[in-house]
Structure formats: structure tokens, C-alpha cells
Amino acid sequence: MVGRQFGDGDDAAVNQTERLDRTFAALTDPTRRAILARLEREDAMSVSELARPHAIKLPAIMKHLDVLDAAGLITRAKAGRTVTVRLSPKPMREAMEWLRRYERFWSASLDRLTAYAEKKEAQLRRSEK
């Protein structure tokens, strides 16, 4: 049969969509973003170190780590009783690539907003003189 069969390439698109959904969902929470920010500054941290600055209990941190792990944003390795967490950059790169495709839509709008704000500021300065 000539033409595209259902499923030809659809799995890859669905998998990418699901990965992006998990990445963006994981990033919605400020605690998870703070964890990722700390991991970006450090090569690796123990779960206890990651939990230390947060005003939530260790089980809650573990749930946040589960979400980040499911999104592929972190990796965990256990050595004895210590679990070490590392940042995994691939999902963030994929998200940034996806966002860049749409950048042209908001770049022009932001440029117009900047020009408008600068024009209004100049008008305000002239009216104050």
C-alpha cells in the first residue's frame, strides 16, 4: 500500500509529546524548580542535602524527586544508604528546542511591547518638564 500507514512515526511524536508534557508539568512546581537550580550549581547532591533548605519533610521531597525522575530531569544512584541525585539535561534541551520553534511568535510581540513602553516613558518625561 502506498502512502503513510497509521503509526509510521506517530510513536516518536507521541513519545516526544509525552516527554515534553512531563517536563513542563514537573517545572510547574517552585520546589522542583529550586531543586533543579541547586543541582545545576552542584555536580551531585544527596537527597538529605537537597531537602535541607526546604520547609517540607523528607517524604514530600522524595515525591518531588519522583516527579523529576519520571520526567527524566534527574538521575538517582544509591551507594549504601546514601542516594545521590544528578541533573539530567536532555529533557530540558528538548523543551528549549520546542520553545525556540515558537520564539518568533513572542519575540515580535515583546519588541512591540518594549517600543510601546519606551514611547510612553519618553512621553511621560516630556510632560513632566
N, C-alpha and C positions, 0 to 999 in steps of 0.2 A: 504494500500500500504506500502510495506517495503522500508526502505531507508529514506533518508533525503528529506524532502519537501522543495521546494523553500520558503525562508522566515524563515525557522526554525533557529533562532539565527542570521539571517542576519541583522535584525533591530538593535540588540545590537552592532554588529560590525560596521554598518553604523553610528549609533549614536556616538560610540566612535571615529570613524574616523572623523566625523564632529566636535566633541568637540576638538580633537587634532588639526584639521585644524584651527579652530577659535582661539585656544590658541596660536599656533605658529604664526598665522597671526597677532594677537594682539601684540605679543612680537617683531615683526619686527621694530616697531617704537621706536626711542630713547626717545621721550617724554612719551610714555606709559610705557616704562621700568622705567623711572625716577619716574613716579607716583607710580608704584608698589613698587619701592625701598623705597620711603618715607612712604608708607603705611605699609611696612614690619617693619619699625622702630617705627612707631606710631600705637596705637591701632585703632584709627579712626581720620579722619580729615574732615573738612568741604571742600566743593568744592572751596571756596574762598582761604582757606589755601593751598590747592593743587595747585591752579592756580598761587599763589603769585610769586614763583621763576621763572616762565616761561615767556619768552618774546612773548607770544601769548595771544590773547584776550580770555575772558571767553567763548564765543561760541565755539572756537576751542577746549578748554579744555573739554567742555561738549561733543563734538563729540568724543574726545579720551575716555572719560568716557563711552560713549555709546558703543564703540567697546570693551572696557574692560568688561563692564557689559554683553554684548552679548556673550562674551567668558566665562562668569561665574567667571572671575578673581576678581571681586569686587561685593559688595552689596551696595545699597544706601538706606538710610532711611531719610524721611523728617519729621522734627519736626518744625512746624511753617514755617518760611521762610528759615530755615537752612537745607541743605541737607548734611548728614554725610555719608562719604564713608569709607568702611572697606575692607580689603583684604579677599578674599575667596580662601583658599589654595587648594581646591580639584582639580581644573584643572591643577595646577602646579604639584601636586603629580602624577596625571595621565600622564602628559608629561614626568616627570622624570622616571616613571616606564617604559614608552615606550622607552626612551633613554637608560636606563640601559640594555634593551634587546640587544641593538646593541653595547654596550660598548666594548665587547670583540673584535669587528672588528677594532676599532680605538686604543684600548689600546696597542695591539701588535705593531701597526704601530708607535705609539708615543714612545714606548720603543725602537724600532729600530732607530727612529729619534734621540732620546736622546743619544743612544750609538754612533751613527754616529757623532753627534755634539761634544761629549766628545772626541772621537778619533781624529777628526780634530783639536780640540783645543790643545790636547796633542802634535800632530804633529807640530802645529804652534809654540808651546812653545819650543820644541826641536830644531826647525830650527832657532829660534831667539837666541839661546845660542851660 
